Amino acid sequence: MQRMTLLAFTGLLAAALGLSGCESMQSMPLLGKSDAGWTTLLDGAQGLENWNRVGSANWAVVDGVVTADRSDKGAGFLVSKNSYKDFVVRAEFWVTDNANSGIFMRCKDAKNVGDETCYEANIFDQRPDPTYRTGAIVGVAKPSVAIDTGNRWNDYDIVARGRHLVVKLNGQTTVDVEDDKLVVGPIGLQYAAGQVKFRHVRIRGY
């Protein structure tokens, strides 16, 4: 009788573990405590070796953080040297209230970066037309919740898997949409106004 009970318990445990595994495979992974499978694109130690400069922004590495803060120097981008198709990217950013920035993905042309040639996860709390303010994918999906990001560090988790695009800002999903106009391309970090800082930009492919 005890043996039958143990066998039944073992079977139930295996089934439960199997169900848990199926659920985790269906979910989209986001950065957790483990760094397994992640590639660092930007941190203070690496500097800007994984990026090309486009435009005239005054990007610099200061105390382990990549920053730009001179609007008189003009706008510009850091564009990754590699292209990516299906991925999860995480970036930490700090901006002033008046900053205009964004994270661009699947850009058609690495030398012509914009919200019409890339997907842009916007960082622009004071955007004159707030439809595609911070948390939006410009021209594709407005944010489901308005989150101000000025004067503090924030986390962007962005998923691009086929047509499915998901944006999470500080743990809250702001965009969950399908769109197929762009398939593959580099990542871009934008400076357009205010003060902008990025650190710990990492990516994991599918």
N, C-alpha and C positions, 0 to 999 in steps of 0.2 A: 504493500500500500504506500509506504514511504517512497519507494522507487518510482511508482507511477506519479506521485505528486511532484517529485523532483523533475521528472521528464516533462510534465505539463508546464511547470514553472520555466524550465529552460526554453521550451517552445514559445511561450508567451514573451519571454525576454528577447529572444531572437527576432520575433515578429515586430516587437516594439522598436528595436534597434534598426531593423530594416526600414520601417516607416519613417523613422527620424532621418535616415540617410537619404531617402527619396525626397523628403521635404527640403533638406539642405541643398541637394543638387539642383532643385528647381529655383531656389532663391538666388538673387544676384549678390555676389560677395562684395562686401565693403571692407575697408581696412580695419583690422582688429589689432590684437596684441602681437600677433605673429607677423614677421616680415617676409615669410616664405612666398616666393613667386613674385614679389614686388621689385621693380627697378626704380632706383632713385634718379630722377631727372634733374633735380636742382636742390642743392643745400649749400651752406656756407663753405664747406670743405672743398667741394667740387668747383665752386665758382660758376662760370658761365660756359664751361667747355662743351656742354650738350646742346647749346643754343646758338642761333645766328641772330644778329641784330638787324631789325628792319625799321627804318625811320630814325629819328634823332633824339629819342628820349635818353636821359642821362642815367642809364642803368649802372649800378655799382653794387659791390658786395661790402656791406658794413656790419661788423660784428656778427657774421654768419647769416645775415639776411640780405636778400636781393631787393634793392630799393630804387625808386625813381621819384623825383620831387621837384623838377624844374620845368614848369609849363612853358617858360620862355625858350627852352631848348626844343620844344615841339613834342608831338606825340610819337609813339613808337611801340614796337613789339619785340619780345624775345620769342623766336620761333624754333621749335625743336628740330634737330637735324634729322631725326627719324620720323617716319609716318606710321600712323596707327589706324587700325580698322575697328576691331571690337575690343573694348577695354573698360577698366575702371580706373579713373584717375582721382587722386586726392591731393589737394593743395591747401595750405594754410596761408591766409592773407590778412593783412592789416591795412586799413585805409582811413584817411580823414573823412569827415562828413561830406566834403565837397568833391571827393575823388570820383574819377571816371575810369573804370578799368574793366577787365573781364578775362575769362579763360575761353580761348577759341579752340575748336576741335574739327578734325576732318577737313582742313582747309584745302581748297582746290589748288591754290597757287601760294607757295611759301613766301613769295615776294609781294603778294597782293592780298593782304589779310583784312577782312572786314566781315560784318554780320551778314552780308549777302553771299560771300564766298566761303564762309565757315559757319559752323554752329557756334554761337556765343552764349556762354553762361555769364550773364551780365553781373557787374559790380558797379552800381550807379544808384545810390540811395536817393539822390536829388534829381533824377532824370526828369526833365521838363514834362514829358509825357510819361506818366508812371506805368503805362501799360506793360512795358518790358523793363521794369526797374530791376534791382538786385534780386536774384533768384530765378529770373526768367531765362528762357532761350529766345533771344531777340528774333522777332519775326515768325516764331514758331509757336511758342506757348508762354502765356503770362504766368507769373507766380501765383500759386494757390493761396499763399500767405505773404504778407509784407513784413520783412525782417530788416531792420536797420543794422548796419555793420560798422558804422564809424567808430574810430578810436578804440578798437579792441581787436584781438585776434579771432579769426573765424575759420571754420572748416568747410570746404566744398568737397563733396563726394559726387562724382559725375560718372554715370554709366552710359556707354554707347554699345549696344549689342544688336546688330542688324538695324531694323527700323526703330527699335525701342530705345528711347532716351529718358534717363532719369537724372534729376538734379536734387541733391540733398544739401541743405544749408544748415550748419550747426545741428545736424541730426533730424531736421524736419524736411520732408519731401515737399519741394516747391513746384516741381514739374515731373509729370509722368505721361509721356506722349509718344506717338509713333510718327515718324517722318522718314522719307527715303531720298531726299534731294542730294545728300552727301554721303559718301561711302567710306572714303579713306583719305588720310592726310595728316599733316603735322599738327602739333599742339602749339598754341600761341598764348603768351601772357601780355596783356595790354597796359600801357600807360597813356592816359590822355589828359588828366587833370588831378589837382590835389597832390597828396602824397600816397604812394602805393608801395607795399612791401609784400614779398612772397618768401616762403620758406617750406622745406619738406614737401616738395612736389614729387609724387611717386605715381607709378602706373603699373597695372597688372593686366595682361592680355588674356583673352579667352582662347 
